[in-house]
Amino acid sequence: LAGRLALVTGASGVTGLGFWTAAHLLGANATVAIACRETAACEAAKRELLALHPASGGAVVPVRLDLASLASVRAAAAAVAELSTYFGGGLDMLARSGTRAPPLSPSPYPPTVCA
């Protein structure tokens, strides 16, 4: 996947699907933009990913993205668009993982408590 650009959300925790998706893409030499709410979490995930694949021909680029803020969404979109200019002007892959959205309608079921 050398020369390909992927954007992965939900990659800030080392146990989640987003992190391991980013790890596999990086292992296949893709450049992976990881979108995280917290800059520190992005930087920590970047260090972990690079430690897993030190010889990768790809790169890890942290992108701050807080879906609760339209300003953050716009800034992240601009950052990815700028990054994509180095890859022929496009984003090759999007892996959306670990995002939470409110339900479309209230649930008729009571909330579940897990202990």
C-alpha positions, 0 to 999 in steps of 0.5 A: 500500500505504499503511496496510499493515504488512509484516514483511521478514526478511533486509533488512540487506544492500543486495544481498539479496532481503529488502532489495529487497523492503523497498525496493519495499514502501516505494516503494509507501508501505507501512510496513515492519518490517525484522527483523535480527539486528544492530541496527546492520545494521537501522539502516544498512538503514533509512538506505539504504531511506529514501535510496532512497525519500525521498518515501514515505508509508510508514516503516521500523521496525527490529526486532531478531530473532535466530532462534537466541534464543527470547527474541529471537523473543518480543521481536520478536513483541511489538514487531510485535504492538504496531506492528500495533495502529496498522494495524488489529491485523494484519500485512498481509504477511510476506516471509521472506528470508535466513534459514538453517535446519539441514537436516531430516536429514543430507545423504548428499552431501559438502559442496561447497566454492566458491572 
